Amino acid sequence: MHRPTRAAIVLPLLIAVAGCGGDLIAPEGAASNAFINKVDAACGHLSIGMQPINYMLDVSNDDVSFLDETAKLGTGEIDPDTYRQAINGFYPTGNNRAAIDCVIAQLSP
């Protein structure tokens, strides 16, 4: 009788887990891009942690957490309370309230 190797068991599990790793991948498309542009225009001068939002949305910035969470908010994948908790969890320094409030306000048409 053929006994499966450890790789034969573990590899499918790793692939399944990797497929669930979408938690840190910003949704892409016209809607999320439009929302990000709206946030940049209205809130770019405000800061999250110690960085202004317009810097955090810059494509050359290595920190993608803010962009990911903001895109998810804009596409409805997360609600404003979840967004607020995530941003304050990622960036606990500084006063994020005004910036977060501004981002959430951009959800209104």
N, C-alpha and C positions, 0 to 999 in steps of 0.2 A: 504494500500500500504506500502511495506517495504522500510524504509529509511535507507541508508547505514550509518554505524557509521563512526566517524572520523578515527578510526584505519583502517577500510576497505578502506578508500580513501588514507590515508597517507602512510600506509605500502608498497603498491606497488610502490609509488613514491620513498620511501627511498631505496627500493631494486634496483630500476632502477638507482638511483643516485650512490649507492654503486657499481653497476656494471660498472659505468663510471669512477670510481676512479682509473683507471689504470695509471694515470699520474705519480704516484710515485712507480710503481712496475717495477723493472728491468726485461727485457725479459730474460728468462732462456733458455739455450740450448747450443749446441756445438759452434755455431758461436759467441754468446755473451761471453761465457767463454774463447774462444780462443782470442778474442779481448781484454778482460780484462787482460789476462795473458801477451799479447803482450805489452799493456800499462804499466803494472807493471814492466816488464823487461826493457823497453826502457825509461820510464819516472818516475819510482818509486822514484828516488832521488829528483825530482823537487817538489815544493810546490804549493798547492792551499790554499789560505788564509795563515794560519800559520802552516799547517800540510803537511808533505810529502805525495805524492800520495800513496806510498806503505803502509803507515799507514791508509789512507782513504779507501784502498781496503781490509784491514784486516777484516776478518769476525767478530772479536770481537768489532769492531768499531760500536758505536750506530748510527752514522750519515750515512745514506744510500743515501743521495741526490747525492753525487758525483758518487757513484756506479751506481745508477739508470740512471742518465743522460749519463754516459759513456757507459753503456750497450745499451741504446737507440741509441746513436751515432753509435756504432759498428754494430748494426743490421739495420741501415738505417731508424729507426723510426723518427729521427730528423736529420736535416742537420747541418753542422759545424757552421753556423752563429747562429742558435737557441741554439746549445750547448754552444757556447761562451757566449751568453747572459744569459743563465740559470746558468752557473757556476759563472759568475761574479755577478749575482743577489743573489745567495746563499752564496757566499763567497766574499764579497766586500772588505775585508781587504787584504793588501799585493798586490804583483804584480803577477797576475796569467798568464800573457801573455806567458811566456816561457813554462810553464806546459801545458797550453791549446794548444799551437802550437804543442807541442810534441805529445799530445794525438791525435789531428787531423791528424798529419803526419802518424800515425799508420794505418789510413784508406787505405793508398796506399799499394798495394800488395808487 
